[in-house]
């Protein structure tokens, strides 16, 4: 499998314009590396939500992810739905 830099994957999405996606990625990275803790993303959930739009067109990870969900993943998904309301 060829290696692609992050910037190559950024331009494959049709949900955001490539320039806007790259700019928002650079801004998020700068916030994550900020020296002042109060200027960083407040929690892992907030960071996850901001990173999620970048996860497009990713290939399956052989041996780690299967096309059908595992029983543990299905259980975790249901628990997440129950806990989120």
VOGUSE-352575 format. One record per atom (N, C-alpha, C): residue number from 1; atom name; x negated, z, y. Coordinates in steps of 0.2 Angstrom, whole numbers. Example, Ala and Ser with C-alpha at 12.3 -4.5 7.8 and 13.67 -1.06 7.14 Angstrom:
nr | atom | px | pz | py
1 | N | -66 | 39 | -28
1 | CA | -62 | 39 | -22
1 | C | -66 | 39 | -16
2 | N | -64 | 35 | -11
2 | CA | -68 | 36 | -5
2 | C | -64 | 39 | 0
// end
This chain:
nr | atom | px | pz | py
1 | N | -4 | 0 | -6
1 | CA | 0 | 0 | 0
1 | C | -4 | 0 | 6
2 | N | -3 | -5 | 11
2 | CA | -7 | -5 | 17
2 | C | -6 | 1 | 21
3 | N | -11 | 3 | 25
3 | CA | -10 | 9 | 30
3 | C | -8 | 6 | 37
4 | N | -3 | 9 | 40
4 | CA | -1 | 6 | 46
4 | C | -1 | 12 | 51
5 | N | -4 | 11 | 57
5 | CA | -4 | 16 | 62
5 | C | 3 | 18 | 64
6 | N | 4 | 24 | 67
6 | CA | 10 | 26 | 70
6 | C | 13 | 21 | 74
7 | N | 9 | 18 | 79
7 | CA | 12 | 13 | 84
7 | C | 15 | 7 | 80
8 | N | 12 | 5 | 75
8 | CA | 15 | -1 | 71
8 | C | 22 | 1 | 69
9 | N | 23 | 7 | 66
9 | CA | 30 | 9 | 64
9 | C | 35 | 10 | 70
10 | N | 32 | 12 | 76
10 | CA | 36 | 13 | 82
10 | C | 40 | 7 | 83
11 | N | 37 | 1 | 82
11 | CA | 40 | -5 | 85
11 | C | 45 | -8 | 80
12 | N | 46 | -5 | 74
12 | CA | 51 | -8 | 69
12 | C | 58 | -6 | 70
13 | N | 59 | -1 | 74
13 | CA | 66 | 2 | 75
13 | C | 70 | -2 | 80
14 | N | 76 | -3 | 78
14 | CA | 80 | -7 | 83
14 | C | 85 | -2 | 87
15 | N | 84 | 4 | 86
15 | CA | 88 | 9 | 90
15 | C | 86 | 11 | 97
16 | N | 79 | 10 | 98
16 | CA | 76 | 11 | 104
16 | C | 72 | 5 | 106
17 | N | 71 | 4 | 112
17 | CA | 66 | -1 | 114
17 | C | 59 | 1 | 113
18 | N | 55 | -3 | 111
18 | CA | 48 | -1 | 109
18 | C | 44 | 3 | 114
19 | N | 45 | 1 | 120
19 | CA | 41 | 4 | 126
19 | C | 44 | 11 | 127
20 | N | 51 | 12 | 127
20 | CA | 54 | 18 | 128
20 | C | 52 | 23 | 122
21 | N | 52 | 20 | 116
21 | CA | 50 | 24 | 110
21 | C | 43 | 27 | 110
22 | N | 38 | 22 | 112
22 | CA | 31 | 24 | 113
22 | C | 30 | 29 | 118
23 | N | 34 | 28 | 124
23 | CA | 33 | 33 | 129
23 | C | 36 | 40 | 127
24 | N | 42 | 40 | 124
24 | CA | 44 | 47 | 122
24 | C | 40 | 50 | 116
25 | N | 37 | 46 | 112
25 | CA | 32 | 49 | 107
25 | C | 26 | 52 | 110
26 | N | 23 | 48 | 116
26 | CA | 17 | 51 | 119
26 | C | 19 | 58 | 123
27 | N | 25 | 58 | 126
27 | CA | 28 | 64 | 129
27 | C | 28 | 70 | 124
28 | N | 31 | 68 | 118
28 | CA | 32 | 74 | 113
28 | C | 26 | 76 | 111
29 | N | 21 | 72 | 110
29 | CA | 14 | 74 | 108
29 | C | 11 | 78 | 113
30 | N | 11 | 76 | 119
30 | CA | 8 | 80 | 125
30 | C | 12 | 87 | 125
31 | N | 18 | 87 | 124
31 | CA | 22 | 94 | 124
31 | C | 19 | 98 | 118
32 | N | 18 | 95 | 112
32 | CA | 16 | 99 | 106
32 | C | 9 | 102 | 107
33 | N | 5 | 98 | 111
33 | CA | -2 | 100 | 112
33 | C | -3 | 105 | 118
34 | N | 2 | 106 | 122
34 | CA | 2 | 110 | 128
34 | C | -1 | 117 | 127
35 | N | -5 | 119 | 131
35 | CA | -9 | 125 | 130
35 | C | -4 | 131 | 131
36 | N | 1 | 130 | 136
36 | CA | 6 | 136 | 137
36 | C | 11 | 136 | 132
37 | N | 12 | 141 | 128
37 | CA | 17 | 141 | 123
37 | C | 24 | 140 | 126
38 | N | 26 | 142 | 132
38 | CA | 33 | 141 | 134
38 | C | 34 | 133 | 136
39 | N | 29 | 129 | 136
39 | CA | 30 | 122 | 138
39 | C | 30 | 118 | 131
40 | N | 29 | 121 | 126
40 | CA | 30 | 117 | 119
40 | C | 37 | 117 | 117
41 | N | 39 | 113 | 112
41 | CA | 45 | 114 | 109
41 | C | 47 | 121 | 106
42 | N | 53 | 123 | 108
42 | CA | 54 | 130 | 107
42 | C | 54 | 132 | 99
43 | N | 56 | 128 | 95
43 | CA | 56 | 130 | 88
43 | C | 55 | 124 | 83
44 | N | 55 | 125 | 77
44 | CA | 54 | 119 | 72
44 | C | 60 | 115 | 72
45 | N | 66 | 118 | 72
45 | CA | 72 | 114 | 72
45 | C | 72 | 109 | 78
46 | N | 70 | 111 | 84
46 | CA | 70 | 107 | 90
46 | C | 65 | 101 | 89
47 | N | 59 | 103 | 86
47 | CA | 54 | 98 | 85
47 | C | 57 | 93 | 80
48 | N | 60 | 95 | 75
48 | CA | 62 | 91 | 69
48 | C | 67 | 86 | 72
49 | N | 72 | 88 | 77
49 | CA | 77 | 84 | 80
49 | C | 74 | 79 | 84
50 | N | 68 | 80 | 88
50 | CA | 65 | 76 | 92
50 | C | 61 | 71 | 88
51 | N | 58 | 73 | 82
51 | CA | 54 | 68 | 78
51 | C | 58 | 64 | 74
52 | N | 64 | 66 | 72
52 | CA | 69 | 62 | 68
52 | C | 70 | 54 | 70
53 | N | 71 | 53 | 76
53 | CA | 71 | 46 | 78
53 | C | 65 | 41 | 76
54 | N | 59 | 44 | 75
54 | CA | 53 | 41 | 74
54 | C | 53 | 39 | 66
55 | N | 57 | 42 | 62
55 | CA | 56 | 41 | 55
55 | C | 61 | 36 | 53
56 | N | 59 | 30 | 54
56 | CA | 63 | 24 | 52
56 | C | 59 | 19 | 48
57 | N | 62 | 16 | 43
57 | CA | 59 | 11 | 39
57 | C | 53 | 14 | 35
58 | N | 54 | 20 | 33
58 | CA | 48 | 23 | 29
58 | C | 49 | 21 | 22
59 | N | 44 | 20 | 18
59 | CA | 44 | 18 | 11
59 | C | 45 | 25 | 7
60 | N | 48 | 24 | 1
60 | CA | 48 | 29 | -4
60 | C | 41 | 32 | -6
61 | N | 41 | 38 | -7
61 | CA | 34 | 41 | -9
61 | C | 34 | 41 | -17
62 | N | 31 | 37 | -20
62 | CA | 31 | 37 | -27
62 | C | 29 | 44 | -30
63 | N | 33 | 46 | -35
63 | CA | 31 | 53 | -38
63 | C | 34 | 59 | -34
64 | N | 36 | 58 | -28
64 | CA | 38 | 63 | -24
64 | C | 46 | 63 | -22
65 | N | 48 | 57 | -20
65 | CA | 55 | 56 | -19
65 | C | 58 | 51 | -24
66 | N | 64 | 52 | -26
66 | CA | 67 | 47 | -30
66 | C | 73 | 44 | -26
67 | N | 76 | 39 | -29
67 | CA | 82 | 36 | -25
67 | C | 88 | 40 | -26
68 | N | 88 | 44 | -32
68 | CA | 94 | 48 | -32
68 | C | 91 | 55 | -31
69 | N | 95 | 59 | -27
69 | CA | 93 | 66 | -25
69 | C | 92 | 71 | -31
70 | N | 88 | 75 | -31
70 | CA | 87 | 80 | -36
70 | C | 92 | 86 | -35
71 | N | 93 | 89 | -40
71 | CA | 98 | 95 | -40
71 | C | 97 | 100 | -34
72 | N | 90 | 101 | -34
72 | CA | 88 | 106 | -29
72 | C | 90 | 103 | -22
73 | N | 88 | 97 | -21
73 | CA | 90 | 94 | -14
73 | C | 97 | 94 | -13
74 | N | 101 | 92 | -18
74 | CA | 109 | 92 | -17
74 | C | 111 | 99 | -15
75 | N | 108 | 104 | -18
75 | CA | 110 | 111 | -17
75 | C | 108 | 113 | -10
76 | N | 102 | 111 | -8
76 | CA | 100 | 113 | -1
76 | C | 104 | 109 | 4
77 | N | 106 | 103 | 3
77 | CA | 110 | 99 | 8
77 | C | 117 | 103 | 9
78 | N | 120 | 105 | 3
78 | CA | 127 | 108 | 4
78 | C | 126 | 115 | 7
79 | N | 121 | 119 | 6
79 | CA | 120 | 125 | 9
79 | C | 119 | 124 | 17
80 | N | 115 | 119 | 18
80 | CA | 114 | 117 | 25
80 | C | 121 | 115 | 29
81 | N | 125 | 112 | 25
81 | CA | 132 | 111 | 28
81 | C | 136 | 117 | 29
82 | N | 135 | 121 | 24
82 | CA | 139 | 128 | 25
82 | C | 137 | 132 | 31
83 | N | 130 | 132 | 31
83 | CA | 127 | 137 | 36
83 | C | 128 | 134 | 43
84 | N | 128 | 127 | 44
84 | CA | 129 | 124 | 51
84 | C | 136 | 124 | 53
85 | N | 141 | 126 | 49
85 | CA | 147 | 127 | 52
85 | C | 152 | 122 | 49
// end
